[in-house]
């Protein structure tokens, strides 16, 4: 059994799950696609926002490409 957990990120994945699962790499990918977590990620409601909702509200660019990158990283 592999040591590393396999991440399967999808449109319903929450922002906090990306950060918890990938740490700094997740933060960097979010920022690359337009989602700025800010200092300390203090906006609690945003933590529970899904990737799909973030894309719909234009806080996250190119959801399909973002998901491809996330899943290739995980």
C-alpha positions in Angstrom: 0.0 0.0 0.0 1.5 3.4 -1.0 2.5 5.9 1.8 1.0 9.0 0.1 -2.7 9.5 0.0 -4.2 9.8 -3.4 -6.1 13.0 -3.9 -8.9 13.2 -6.4 -10.0 16.8 -6.7 -13.2 17.8 -8.5 -15.6 20.7 -8.9 -17.2 20.0 -5.5 -13.8 20.0 -3.6 -13.7 22.7 -1.1 -10.9 25.3 -1.1 -9.8 24.2 2.4 -9.4 20.6 1.1 -7.0 21.8 -1.6 -4.9 23.6 1.0 -5.0 20.8 3.5 -4.2 18.2 0.9 -1.4 20.0 -1.0 -0.2 22.7 1.4 2.0 25.3 -0.2 1.6 23.7 -3.6 -2.2 24.0 -3.4 -1.8 27.6 -2.3 0.5 28.4 -5.3 -1.9 26.7 -7.8 -4.9 28.6 -6.4 -3.0 31.9 -6.7 -1.8 31.0 -10.2 -5.5 30.6 -11.2 -6.6 33.9 -9.6 -7.7 32.7 -6.1 -5.8 34.7 -3.5 -6.1 33.2 0.0 -4.6 36.3 1.6 -2.6 36.3 4.8 -3.4 33.4 7.0 -6.6 32.4 5.1 -8.8 34.1 7.7 -12.0 34.3 5.6 -13.7 31.2 7.1 -16.6 31.1 4.7 -14.2 31.1 1.7 -12.5 28.0 3.1 -15.7 26.1 2.6 -16.4 27.4 -0.9 -16.3 24.8 -3.6 -14.0 25.1 -6.6 -17.0 25.2 -8.8 -18.6 28.1 -6.9 -15.3 30.0 -6.9 -15.1 29.6 -10.7 -18.8 30.7 -11.1 -18.1 33.9 -9.0 -15.0 34.6 -11.0 -12.6 34.1 -8.1 -11.0 31.1 -9.8 -10.0 31.0 -13.5 -10.1 28.1 -15.9 -11.5 25.4 -13.5 -10.9 22.5 -15.9 -7.2 23.3 -16.3 -6.9 24.0 -12.6 -8.4 20.6 -11.8 -6.0 18.9 -14.2 -3.0 20.6 -12.5 -4.3 19.7 -9.0 -4.8 16.0 -9.9 -1.4 15.8 -11.6 0.2 17.2 -8.5 -1.6 15.1 -6.0 
